[in-house]
């Protein structure tokens, strides 16, 4: 019977992580700002898609007029959403202002959703929204 050599025990350091690691850890505000920047990127991509659709010609002059009006309204809403997100980024430390910015953005997103769908889809969307609990 041989004698077993006990494994070396390594003590876990109770010291805080080095400053570099602490600085690299995301805090809630940094995470929120990163999410807002991502949302801004999504809106910019939507703006590019709308601009691309504006370049296309629908079949009739009346369709072209309605599509152009809808897309121009959508473009304006997307621009306002982008501004609201920039306001959120700026007001992230001021809870009251940030809350107003969030409400403004939510309203703009509802208008955007309406502009993205046709009349029948909007009716369905309204029915679904009525089923959701009120805030």
N, C-alpha and C positions, 0 to 999 in steps of 0.2 A: 504494500500500500504506500503510494507516494504522497508526498505532501503537496498540496495545491498552493500555488502562489496567489494570494488575494489580488484581485484587480486593483489597479490604481484608482483612487477616488479623486475626482476633480470637483472642487468646490465651485458652486455657481456664485458668481460675483453678485453682491447685493448693491453694487454701485449703479447709479443711473447710467443710461447709455451715453456714449460720447456725444459732445455737442453736435457733431456732424449728423449723427443718426437722429438726434432729437429734432434738429432743424428739418430733416428730410421727412419726418412724420407729418402727415397731413392733419391739419386741425379742421374743425367743422366749417369755418368760414372759407378756408382754402378749397375744401371739397365743394362747397356751394358755388364759389366763383368758377371752379372748373366745370361744374354742371351748367352754369349759365353760359359760359363760353361755348360749350358743346351745343347748347340750344341755339346760340347765335349762329354757329356754323350751319346747323340744320336750316335755319331761316334763310341764310344766304343762299344755300343750295335751292331752297324753294323759290327764292327770287329769280335765280338763274333759270329754273324750269318755267316759271311764269313768263319771263322774257322770251324764252324759246317758243312758248305757245303763242305769244303775241306776234311772232314772225310768221306763223302759219296762216293760211287763208282758208276759212270755212267755206262750205259750198255756196251759200247765197249771201247777198249783201246784208239782209236782215240778220241772219245768223252771225255774220261777221261783226255787225254792230253790237249785238247782244254779248257775244263772246269777248269782244274787245272791252266793252264796259265792265263786264264781270272781272276780266283779268286785270284791268287797270285798278279797279277797286281792291282786288286781292293784293296787287303789288303795293298799294298804299297801306293796307292793313299790315302786310309783312314788314314794311319799313317802320310802321308805328310799333310793332312787336319788338323789332330790333332795338328801337329807342327805349322801350320799356325795360328790356333786359339790361341795357347799359345803365339805366336809372337804378335798377335793382343792384347791379354791381357797385355803383357809387354809394347807394344807401344801405348797404348790407350791415353797417354798424348802427344804423338808426332804425329801430324796430317799427315805429309808426310810419315813417316814409317808406320803408321796405314793404310793409303790409299794403299800403296804397298802391305801390308799384305792382305787387302781386295781383291785386284785384283788377287793376287796369289791364295787365297782361291776360288774365283769365277772360275778361270781356272781349278783348281783341281776338283771342283764340276762338271764342264762340262765333264771332262774326266771320273769321277766316273759314271755319268749318262750314258755315252756311254758303259761302262763296265757292267752295270747292265742289259742292254737290248741285245736282239739278233739282227741279221743283219736287219731283216724286221722292227723291232721296231726302230732301229737306223735310218733307212731311213725316217720313219714317224717323228721321233724326229727332224731330220735335216730340214724337210719341215716345221715343226712348228716353229723352231728357225729362219728360214728365214723370216717368217711372222712377227716376233717380231721386234719392232723398235730398231735400233742400238743405242748404248750408245755413 
